[in-house]
Amino acid sequence: MRSDKDDIMSIRERINAVYVLQRFVRMSRVLLPLYLDLSSKKSLSISEEQKLQGIRSVYDNFQANPQASKYLINSNILSLIQNVYGYIISNKGQNPQSYHEYNEFIKESDRLITLWDRQLMN
């Protein structure tokens, strides 16, 4: 039998997980377009190379189950982020699938950020 304390911890853990997910989505909305822009340049300054390496380390070390965003916020945003990053690092250039995934990521992240901002205003 579960106690009220178990339910509260479960709710608290879910709230914390959603908060982390929100921060990651907001960060990705800025970093992935920047990474795409930097990775498409023919030559990079030292500062740009450092930014590229920093962004790469964020996503190379990110090990979340894409289903987590489905469960927590009913969105496939983590899957979109992973797919977009995968396309960018594959260096295969843009194709219809990568273009579609990138646009879906932009639309879904913008939708979520707008929703979260609206909730903060209330």
C-alpha positions as CSV (number, residue, x, y, z in Angstrom):
1,M,0.0,0.0,0.0
2,R,1.3,3.4,-1.0
3,S,1.4,6.2,1.5
4,D,0.6,9.9,0.8
5,K,4.3,10.5,1.2
6,D,5.1,8.2,-1.7
7,D,2.6,10.0,-3.9
8,I,4.0,13.4,-2.9
9,M,7.5,12.3,-3.7
10,S,6.3,10.9,-7.0
11,I,4.6,14.2,-7.8
12,R,7.7,16.1,-6.7
13,E,9.9,14.0,-8.9
14,R,7.6,14.5,-11.9
15,I,7.6,18.2,-11.4
16,N,11.4,18.2,-11.2
17,A,11.7,16.1,-14.3
18,V,9.3,18.4,-16.2
19,Y,11.4,21.4,-15.1
20,V,14.6,19.8,-16.3
21,L,12.9,19.0,-19.6
22,Q,11.7,22.5,-20.0
23,R,15.2,23.9,-19.5
24,F,16.6,21.4,-22.0
25,V,14.1,22.2,-24.6
26,R,14.7,26.0,-24.2
27,M,18.4,25.4,-24.4
28,S,18.1,23.2,-27.5
29,R,15.9,25.8,-29.3
30,V,19.0,28.1,-29.1
31,L,21.8,25.6,-29.4
32,L,20.7,23.4,-32.2
33,P,20.2,26.2,-34.7
34,L,23.5,27.7,-33.6
35,Y,25.2,24.3,-34.0
36,L,23.7,23.9,-37.5
37,D,24.9,27.4,-38.5
38,L,28.5,26.8,-37.1
39,S,28.8,23.3,-38.6
40,S,27.9,24.6,-42.0
41,K,30.7,27.2,-42.1
42,K,33.8,26.5,-44.1
43,S,36.2,27.9,-41.5
44,L,35.6,28.7,-37.8
45,S,37.3,31.2,-35.5
46,I,38.7,29.8,-32.3
47,S,35.7,31.1,-30.4
48,E,33.3,29.5,-32.8
49,E,35.2,26.2,-32.6
50,Q,35.0,26.3,-28.8
51,K,31.2,26.9,-29.0
52,L,30.8,24.0,-31.5
53,Q,32.8,21.7,-29.1
54,G,30.7,22.9,-26.1
55,I,27.4,22.2,-27.9
56,R,28.7,18.8,-29.1
57,S,29.6,17.8,-25.5
58,V,26.1,18.7,-24.3
59,Y,24.4,16.4,-26.8
60,D,27.0,13.7,-26.9
61,N,26.6,13.3,-23.1
62,F,22.8,13.5,-23.1
63,Q,21.3,10.1,-22.5
64,A,17.6,10.5,-22.1
65,N,14.9,8.1,-23.2
66,P,12.9,9.8,-25.9
67,Q,9.8,8.4,-24.4
68,A,10.3,10.5,-21.3
69,S,9.0,13.6,-23.0
70,K,6.0,11.6,-24.3
71,Y,5.2,10.5,-20.7
72,L,5.9,13.8,-19.0
73,I,4.5,16.4,-21.4
74,N,2.8,14.4,-24.2
75,S,5.4,15.5,-26.8
76,N,8.0,13.8,-28.9
77,I,10.4,16.7,-28.5
78,L,13.3,14.6,-27.1
79,S,13.1,12.3,-30.1
80,L,13.1,15.4,-32.4
81,I,16.1,16.8,-30.6
82,Q,18.0,13.5,-30.9
83,N,17.1,13.1,-34.5
84,V,18.1,16.7,-35.4
85,Y,21.4,16.4,-33.6
86,G,22.0,13.1,-35.3
87,Y,21.4,14.6,-38.8
88,I,23.7,17.6,-38.0
89,I,26.6,15.4,-36.9
90,S,26.3,12.9,-39.7
91,N,27.6,15.6,-42.1
92,K,25.4,14.2,-44.9
93,G,24.0,17.6,-45.8
94,Q,20.4,18.5,-45.7
95,N,17.9,16.1,-47.2
96,P,14.1,16.1,-47.2
97,Q,13.9,14.0,-44.0
98,S,16.5,16.1,-42.1
99,Y,14.7,19.3,-43.3
100,H,11.4,17.9,-42.1
101,E,12.8,16.8,-38.7
102,Y,14.4,20.2,-38.2
103,N,11.2,22.1,-39.0
104,E,9.2,19.7,-36.7
105,F,11.7,20.4,-33.9
106,I,11.4,24.2,-34.4
107,K,7.6,24.1,-34.5
108,E,7.3,21.7,-31.5
109,S,9.8,23.5,-29.4
110,D,8.2,26.9,-30.2
111,R,4.8,25.5,-29.3
112,L,6.0,24.1,-26.0
113,I,7.9,27.3,-25.0
114,T,4.8,29.4,-25.8
115,L,2.7,27.1,-23.7
116,W,5.1,27.2,-20.8
117,D,5.5,31.0,-21.0
118,R,1.7,31.4,-21.0
119,Q,1.5,29.2,-17.9
120,L,4.2,31.3,-16.2
121,M,2.1,34.4,-16.9
122,N,-1.0,33.0,-15.1
